[in-house]
Amino acid sequence: MTNTQKYFPQLQNINKAKINLTNIVLHTPLQKNLNLSDEFQANILLKREDLQLVRSYKLRGAYNKIVQLSEQERAKGVVCASAGNHAQGVAYSCKKLGIQGKIYMPATTPKQKIRQVQMFGKTYVEVILAGDTYDDAYNLAMDDSKKTGMAFIHPFDDQQIIEGQATVGIEILQDSKEQIDYIFIPIGGGGLAAGVGSYFKQMSPQTKIIGVEPAGAPSMQKSMEAGVVTELKKIDKFVDGAAVQKVGEITFEICKQVIDKIIPVPEGRICTKILELYNQDAIVIEPAGALSIAALDFYRDEIKGKNVVCIVSGSNNDITRTEEIKERSLLYEGLKHYFIVRFPQRAGALRTFVDVVLGPTDDVTHFEYSKKTNREKGPALIGIEVQKKEDFNGLLQRMEENGFIYEYINENEDLFRLLI
């Protein structure tokens, strides 16, 4: 028996998970989105796991795993590591089942997520903040599990976790009135993609299954290309619900059999979709939750006239990130530009810049002199927002025509990170 055959979720186990989750999770709606359907000329359906009790699908796998522990295992309690959504699923499950749990979270975890975990777990959960990264928290949680005998509840690389996540697929096929041509599934560690993907391969084999990863953390794609699980040395952690350095061994074995294609989506594009969904549909989602929808932009021709499902995986977004989300979106769309500008050695140079160089719809959003004295003769860091992407070339032309020496820093990653 191969690893894939050994791990591949069986329908009877997925159906058992569905029974385990009765009256525990919400049967979340499968909603047609009119704006997206019009934009892509397709029937776009959103599976709204952002409306789940803990605002993500993670409760499904966590509860399905914990409820199947033996009495002896329950008595010892459970332990997990998570930066957010999985922690909330475990906390809710502990309280529901009356089991004590320890949840290790990175010390950098936003307070909003810590409060949510404590709210769902009440007195049944102890939150331990340790380390700067998920990997630090994971290693400490594993050490605790070995010392105490507490069952470790993995966020994705576990058979029963995967079977719990697969119940999302059951609900989609129950609720869909049409044959589904494409399903877009976000990938972090791979638990959701492995679960839903395996269910669709058995029950709707004609459906194309597209896995979606953040471009700054394409760990499943790199593993697929290498043929083995490959740990990324460096990742962009912005899409925190899906940015992992290493996918699971089990999830990899399943995903390589069920996923038709994996597409990496730039973080900036994800941010644009977050803003569009909020402004157009009043849908508030986290970066990982927007992954599947952001991927539609790269499939316009293929999905035209098709029935398409996007899994909206979660909505645990921190409002303090709004400015960063807007900034990343503007940068990606080519609407926000940063320069170091050296003003010409003449009086009124700053006025010339404002009155002549800037276009009628250009807006200065950042202005900072680099020296305290004789400012107009020193360089300045300037951020400019244009209304249309095409306005950028005119801005550069006017700076050169009026004698302004500049350095464009959007494309200088080291300098950009240092200054912005």
Secondary structure, 3 states (H helix, E strand, C coil): CCHHHHHCCCHHHHHHHHHHCCCCCCCCCEEECHHHHHHHCCEEEEEEHHHCCCCECHHHHHHHHHHCCCHHHHHHCEEEECCCHHHHHHHHHHHHHCCCEEEEECCCCCHHHHHHHHHHHHHHEEEEECCCCHHHHHHHHHHHHHHHCCEECCCCCCHHHHHHHCHHHHHHHHHCCCCCCEEEEECCCCHHHHHHHHHHHHHCCCCEEEEEEECCCCHHHHHHHHCCCCCCCCCCCCCCCCCCCCCCHHHHHHHHHHCCEEEEECHHHHHHHHHHHHHHHCCCCCHHHHHHHHHHHHHHHHHCCCEEEEEECECCCCHHHHHHHHHHHHHHCCCEEEEEEECCCCCCHHHHHHHHHCCCCCEEEEEEECCCCCHHHCEEEEEEECCCCCHHHHHHHHHHHCCCEEEECCCCHHHHHHHC
